[in-house]
Amino acid sequence: MDRCLELAKRGAGAVAPNPMVGAVLVHHDRIIGEGWHKKFGEAHAEVNCIASVKEEDRALLSQSVLYVSLEPCSHFGKTPPCTDLIIRNKIPTVVIGCRDPFKEVDGKGIEKLKAAGIEVVTGVLEQECKELNKRFFLFHTRQWPYVILKWAQTADGKMAPPTPARGDLADQPQRLLISNEYSNRLVHKWRSEEAALLVGTNTALLDDPELTTRLWPGNSPVRLVIDLNLRLPVSLKLFNGAVKTIVFNTIKKEEKKNLIYYKLEDGKKLLPQLLTALYELNIQSVLVEGGATLLQSFIEDGNWDEARIITNEIVFITNGLDAPVLTNAHKTEEQQLLSDKIEIYKPGKLPAAH
């Protein structure tokens, strides 16, 4: 099952909204086949695993054990049911890491295999398998996307120079580059692993970000911007058509090529509307990249699952925009990239040691 998880991770950034899945076929302690889900819409892990078995080992399928990190599907989606393939190849035993929460599967795959006389073992490295696909699991059980907050801050807790007078772009300050080139590349890797990136109106206006994965190989996620009153000029990089962009506003509903205007209800609380809209749009995860007000609103509402903070420990600016204040959180990871300290937090208190 450890090997299944290793294989599954190879699909990161390419299989969403499907989960990452790995599969291994074993005959008498010898691996005869391996596979993983490589790309959304293409063959699942079980299909690739069985297809990888050499011709001279095909006769061993009916005497082998199939290990798979997630319950095999039993419905027709983009591809045929994997359970049918397992049954057709007379594989006698299937060991499953965890059950699939997706309503079209959710136990039905296990039931179908058992009904065909196949021995099914479940719950092997279950927590590790769930953690791998935490975005997928939370999306289908909570019906909201997995929310990651990210920001860079100076050693004295600032994330930008003072904001210019509203609408006075002529007096716009130079953008403050806080994180170093290695951290910037890491951020682009993070981007490639999520379904969407989100910024607020001021960040889009003042920073004019492109929000792509220019510094890392991989897909650029959907760009999301909150622009309730449609103040943003179409000359911004967000509107260059290179990547699908969704503008959340209270003025209009409209769809063009690679540009969607999604209308929210004026007067209603923003974040619950936004997160519900992302569920409806089948966006399983979102990396919130700013600005400070938007990030703080996620923190205060408790609508976040992970926070990633980059602190440049040698840059001080004294006068500037305060970084968000993270509350009700515990640190799970820390690393150093030259001048940058990178900290990962999860909500709530530190879990008690076992």
C-alpha positions in Angstrom: 0.0 0.0 0.0 3.0 2.3 0.6 4.0 1.7 -3.0 0.4 2.5 -4.1 0.7 5.9 -2.4 4.1 6.6 -4.0 2.6 5.9 -7.4 -0.6 7.9 -6.7 1.4 11.0 -6.0 2.7 11.0 -9.6 -0.7 12.2 -10.6 -0.6 15.4 -8.5 -1.8 18.4 -10.4 -3.0 16.4 -13.4 -6.0 14.3 -12.2 -8.3 16.8 -10.4 -11.3 16.7 -9.9 -10.5 13.0 -9.7 -8.5 11.7 -6.8 -4.9 10.5 -7.0 -4.8 6.7 -7.0 -2.1 4.1 -7.2 -2.4 0.3 -7.8 -0.1 -2.7 -7.4 -0.6 -6.3 -8.5 1.3 -8.9 -6.4 1.8 -12.6 -7.0 3.5 -14.5 -4.2 5.4 -11.4 -2.9 6.5 -10.4 -6.4 5.1 -7.3 -8.0 3.9 -8.1 -11.5 2.1 -4.9 -12.3 1.9 -1.2 -11.3 -0.1 1.8 -12.3 -1.5 5.1 -11.3 -4.1 7.6 -12.5 -2.1 9.8 -14.8 -4.5 12.4 -16.2 -8.2 13.4 -15.8 -10.3 11.7 -18.4 -7.8 8.9 -19.0 -7.4 5.4 -17.6 -7.7 4.8 -13.9 -4.9 3.3 -11.8 -6.3 -0.2 -11.9 -6.5 -0.2 -15.7 -2.9 1.0 -16.0 -1.8 -1.6 -13.4 -3.4 -4.5 -15.2 -2.2 -3.3 -18.6 1.4 -3.2 -17.3 1.5 -6.9 -16.6 3.9 -8.7 -19.0 2.5 -11.2 -21.4 4.3 -14.1 -19.6 2.7 -13.1 -16.3 -0.9 -12.7 -17.6 -1.9 -16.2 -16.5 -1.0 -15.2 -12.9 -3.7 -12.6 -12.6 -6.2 -15.2 -11.3 -3.8 -16.0 -8.5 -2.7 -12.4 -7.5 -3.7 -9.7 -5.1 -4.5 -6.2 -6.3 -3.6 -3.4 -3.9 -5.3 -0.1 -4.6 -5.2 3.1 -2.5 -8.9 4.0 -3.1 -12.0 1.9 -3.6 -12.4 1.0 -7.3 -15.2 2.7 -9.2 -18.3 0.8 -10.1 -20.0 3.4 -12.4 -19.5 4.7 -15.9 -17.9 8.1 -15.9 -15.2 9.3 -18.3 -14.0 5.7 -18.3 -15.8 2.3 -17.7 -16.0 0.8 -14.2 -12.8 -0.6 -12.8 -14.7 -3.2 -10.8 -15.8 -4.8 -14.1 -12.2 -5.1 -15.3 -11.1 -6.7 -12.0 -13.9 -9.2 -12.1 -13.3 -10.0 -15.8 -9.6 -10.7 -15.0 -10.6 -13.1 -12.2 -8.4 -11.3 -9.6 -9.3 -13.2 -6.4 -8.3 -10.6 -3.7 -8.4 -6.8 -3.6 -6.9 -4.8 -0.8 -8.2 -1.3 -0.5 -6.7 1.7 1.3 -9.9 3.6 1.9 -13.5 3.9 0.8 -14.4 6.5 -1.9 -16.7 9.2 -0.5 -18.0 10.2 -4.0 -21.7 9.4 -4.0 -21.5 7.4 -7.3 -19.1 5.0 -5.6 -19.2 5.2 -1.8 -19.2 1.4 -1.0 -20.8 0.3 -4.2 -17.4 -0.8 -5.7 -16.7 -2.9 -2.6 -20.2 -4.4 -2.7 -19.9 -5.3 -6.4 -16.5 -7.0 -5.9 -17.8 -9.0 -2.9 -20.9 -10.0 -4.9 -18.6 -11.5 -7.6 -16.9 -13.7 -5.0 -13.8 -11.6 -4.6 -12.2 -11.3 -1.2 -12.0 -7.6 -0.2 -9.8 -6.2 2.6 -10.3 -2.6 3.5 -8.7 0.1 5.8 -5.0 -0.6 5.0 -3.1 2.6 5.7 -6.5 4.3 5.7 -5.4 7.6 7.2 -2.5 7.9 4.9 -4.7 7.2 1.9 -7.3 9.8 3.1 -4.6 12.4 3.7 -3.3 12.0 0.2 -6.7 12.9 -1.2 -7.7 15.4 1.5 -9.0 17.8 -1.1 -11.2 15.2 -2.7 -12.5 13.9 0.6 -13.4 17.2 2.1 -15.0 18.4 -1.2 -17.4 15.5 -1.3 -18.1 15.3 2.5 -18.3 19.0 3.3 -19.4 20.2 -0.1 -16.8 23.1 -0.1 -13.3 23.2 -1.5 -10.1 22.7 0.4 -8.9 26.2 1.3 -5.2 27.1 1.5 -4.2 30.5 2.7 -0.8 31.8 1.5 1.1 35.0 2.0 4.7 36.3 2.3 5.7 38.8 5.0 8.7 40.7 6.1 10.5 40.0 9.4 8.5 42.8 11.0 5.1 41.3 9.9 4.4 43.5 6.8 3.2 42.2 3.5 3.3 45.4 1.3 4.2 49.1 1.4 1.4 51.5 2.4 -1.6 51.3 0.1 -2.0 54.4 -2.2 -5.2 56.5 -2.0 -8.1 54.6 -3.5 -8.1 54.8 -7.3 -4.9 56.8 -7.4 -2.8 54.5 -9.5 -0.4 57.2 -10.5 0.9 57.2 -7.0 1.1 53.4 -6.9 4.3 52.2 -5.0 6.7 49.8 -6.4 5.6 46.2 -5.6 7.6 44.8 -2.7 9.2 41.5 -3.5 9.5 39.7 -0.2 10.2 36.0 -0.9 13.4 34.9 -2.6 13.7 33.2 -6.0 13.7 29.7 -4.4 10.5 30.4 -2.4 8.9 31.9 -5.6 9.5 28.7 -7.4 8.0 26.7 -4.5 4.9 28.9 -4.7 4.5 28.1 -8.4 4.8 24.4 -7.5 2.0 24.9 -4.9 -0.1 26.6 -7.6 0.3 23.6 -9.9 -1.1 21.3 -7.2 -4.4 23.3 -6.7 -7.5 23.7 -8.8 -7.7 27.4 -8.5 -6.0 30.6 -7.2 -7.9 33.5 -5.6 -7.1 37.2 -5.1 -9.1 40.2 -4.1 -9.8 43.4 -6.0 -6.9 45.5 -4.6 -4.3 42.7 -5.1 -5.4 42.4 -8.7 -5.3 46.2 -9.2 -2.1 47.0 -7.4 0.1 44.0 -8.1 -1.4 43.0 -11.5 -0.4 39.3 -11.0 -0.5 36.8 -13.8 -1.3 33.9 -11.4 0.3 31.1 -13.5 2.9 28.4 -13.0 5.6 30.1 -15.0 8.4 29.0 -12.7 7.3 25.3 -12.5 6.2 22.7 -15.0 2.5 21.8 -14.6 -0.9 23.1 -15.3 -1.9 26.7 -14.4 -5.0 26.6 -12.2 -8.2 28.5 -12.7 -7.8 32.2 -11.7 -10.4 33.6 -9.4 -10.8 37.2 -8.6 -13.3 39.0 -6.3 -14.4 42.2 -8.0 -17.9 42.9 -6.6 -18.4 46.2 -8.4 -16.4 45.4 -11.6 -13.8 48.0 -11.0 -10.9 46.1 -12.6 -9.7 47.3 -16.0 -9.6 44.6 -18.7 -5.9 45.5 -19.4 -4.8 43.5 -16.3 -2.9 40.3 -16.9 -5.8 38.3 -15.3 -7.8 39.1 -18.4 -5.2 38.1 -21.0 -7.2 34.9 -21.9 -4.2 32.6 -21.2 -5.9 30.8 -18.4 -9.6 30.3 -17.5 -10.6 33.2 -15.2 -13.7 33.6 -13.0 -14.8 37.1 -11.8 -17.1 37.0 -8.7 -19.2 40.1 -8.8 -22.7 41.5 -7.9 -23.4 43.1 -11.3 -23.7 40.5 -14.1 -23.6 36.9 -15.1 -21.8 36.3 -18.4 -19.6 33.7 -20.0 -17.0 34.3 -22.7 -14.0 32.2 -23.9 -11.9 31.6 -20.8 -13.7 34.3 -18.9 -16.7 33.8 -16.6 -18.5 36.6 -14.7 -20.2 34.8 -11.8 -22.9 36.8 -10.1 -23.2 36.7 -6.3 -26.1 38.2 -4.3 -25.5 41.7 -3.0 -25.9 42.1 0.7 -25.3 38.5 1.6 -22.2 37.3 3.3 -19.4 36.9 0.8 -17.4 33.8 1.8 -20.2 31.3 2.2 -21.5 32.4 -1.2 -18.1 32.1 -2.7 -17.3 28.7 -1.3 -20.7 27.3 -2.3 -20.1 28.7 -5.9 -16.8 26.9 -6.0 -18.5 23.6 -5.1 -21.0 24.2 -7.8 -18.2 24.9 -10.3 -16.5 21.6 -9.2 -13.4 23.4 -8.0 -12.0 21.1 -5.2 -9.2 23.3 -3.9 -8.3 27.0 -3.8 -5.0 28.7 -2.9 -5.9 32.2 -1.5 -3.0 34.5 -2.4 -4.3 37.8 -1.1 -4.6 40.5 -0.1 -4.5 41.0 3.7 -8.2 41.8 4.1 -9.4 38.8 2.1 -7.0 36.5 3.9 -8.0 37.8 7.3 -11.7 37.3 6.5 -11.1 33.6 5.8 -9.2 33.4 9.1 -11.9 35.2 11.2 -14.7 33.1 9.6 -12.8 29.9 10.2 -13.1 29.0 6.5 -9.6 27.6 5.9 -7.9 24.2 6.0 -4.2 25.1 5.7 -2.1 28.2 5.9 1.4 28.7 4.3 3.4 31.6 5.5 6.7 32.7 4.0 8.7 35.1 6.3 11.8 36.8 4.9 13.9 37.1 8.1 16.2 39.8 6.8 13.7 42.3 5.3 12.2 45.0 7.5 10.1 47.9 6.2 8.6 49.3 9.4 5.8 51.3 7.7 3.5 49.2 5.6 0.5 47.0 5.3 0.2 44.5 8.2 0.2 40.8 7.3 -2.8 38.8 8.5 -2.9 37.4 12.0 -3.4 33.7 12.2 -5.5 32.5 15.1 -6.7 29.1 16.4 -3.9 27.3 14.5 -1.0 24.9 15.1 2.2 24.5 13.2 2.7 21.2 11.3 5.8 21.9 9.3 8.7 24.4 9.0 11.6 24.7 6.5 14.3 27.2 5.6 15.1 28.4 2.1 18.0 30.8 2.6 16.5 34.0 4.0 12.9 32.7 3.9 11.3 30.7 6.7 8.3 28.7 5.4 5.7 27.6 8.0 2.7 25.4 7.4 -0.3 25.6 9.8 -3.6 23.7 10.3 -6.6 25.0 12.2 -7.2 24.1 15.9 -4.9 23.1 18.7 -2.0 20.7 18.2 -3.4 17.1 18.3 -2.6 15.2 21.5 0.3 12.8 21.2 -0.6 9.1 21.1 
